[in-house]
């Protein structure tokens, strides 16, 4: 599960026990993938942003834009 941060609330797009799949913010639609190694990929910007648990960087400090609360078209 990806915790809430910067106004985002991520929900899973797959069933437990299946391989990793995309999550999305149910408020604005930003996509992210929680990987088996515990890292998270946020699909933002040109290259996206990886977050690894061992980096010890709080999610709020990542360059992920805050939730704009409007689902993109």
C-alpha positions in Angstrom: 0.0 0.0 0.0 1.2 3.5 -0.8 0.5 5.8 2.1 -1.3 9.1 1.6 0.9 12.2 1.1 0.6 15.6 -0.5 -3.2 15.1 -0.7 -2.9 11.9 -2.8 -4.8 8.8 -1.8 -3.6 5.8 -3.8 -5.7 2.7 -4.4 -4.6 -0.6 -6.0 -5.6 -1.6 -9.5 -4.9 -5.3 -9.0 -5.9 -8.1 -6.7 -3.6 -9.2 -3.8 -1.3 -12.1 -4.8 -1.0 -10.9 -8.4 2.2 -9.3 -9.9 2.7 -5.6 -9.4 0.3 -3.4 -11.2 -0.5 0.3 -11.2 -2.0 2.2 -8.3 -3.7 5.5 -8.9 -4.7 8.5 -6.8 -8.5 8.3 -6.6 -8.6 12.1 -6.3 -6.5 13.2 -9.3 -5.5 10.1 -11.2 -1.7 10.2 -10.8 -0.3 6.7 -11.3 2.3 4.8 -9.2 3.6 1.3 -9.0 4.6 -0.5 -5.8 7.3 -2.9 -6.7 8.2 -6.3 -5.0 11.5 -4.9 -3.7 9.5 -2.2 -1.7 10.4 0.6 -4.0 7.7 2.8 -5.6 7.7 4.3 -9.1 5.6 7.5 -9.5 4.6 8.2 -13.1 5.2 11.9 -13.2 7.4 14.1 -15.3 9.4 12.8 -18.3 11.2 10.0 -16.5 9.1 9.3 -13.5 10.4 9.2 -9.9 11.6 6.1 -8.0 11.5 6.0 -4.2 13.4 3.3 -2.3 12.7 2.6 1.4 16.4 2.6 2.2 16.7 6.1 0.9 15.0 7.3 4.1 13.5 10.2 2.3 9.9 11.1 3.4 7.3 10.9 0.6 6.4 14.5 1.2 10.0 15.5 0.3 9.8 13.8 -3.2 9.4 16.0 -6.2 5.9 14.5 -6.8 3.4 17.4 -7.4 0.7 17.7 -4.8 -2.7 16.3 -5.6 -4.7 18.8 -7.6 -8.0 17.0 -6.6 -9.2 17.1 -10.3 -9.1 13.9 -12.3 -7.2 14.6 -15.6 -9.2 13.9 -18.8 
